[in-house]
Amino acid sequence: MTRDMRPPAPPPSAPTTGHGLSAPFTKACDQPLCGPAGEPDFAAIQASPEFTRLRRRLRLFVFPMSALFFCWYLTFALLSAYGHEFMRRKAVGEINVGTLFGLLQFLSTIMIVVTYARFAKKRLDPQVDRIREQVRADAEVGRK
């Protein structure tokens, strides 16, 4: 099979580099975020600088937090599988280190959820609201 392997075409409203490749970071999108009937133009929204900043901000939180939790979980799993003596040690009364590590998994998960909720409320939600307002404003202009 010899198929022509080309990169996917950018959405019609996305700026391009001249090589057929999408370049969302090069300049601001001048396209309206709504069509003539007032419906959202999702390709234009996705290509907008505000949406690009929103996705970048989200990635800068999610990827490091996921990597950190994965390392913590992997440590727990490996110690459970290969560090029997360490995990068997008594910590407090009849509670051993393995039980404490298991409980700390739940605690760390809850901490991540609370941290993300605070992050989203403080950093992501205002940006989402700005994007929604831009779409609403463009929809009002499109209806007139």
Buried (B, 14 or more C-beta within 10 A) or exposed (E): EEEEEEEEEBBEBBBEEEEEEBBBEEEEBEBBBBEEEBEBBEBBBBBBEBBBEBEEBBEEBEEEBEEEBEEBEEEBEEBBEEBEEEBEEEEEEEEBBBBBBEEEBEEBEEEBEEEBEEBBEEBBEEBEEEBEEBBBEBBEEBEE
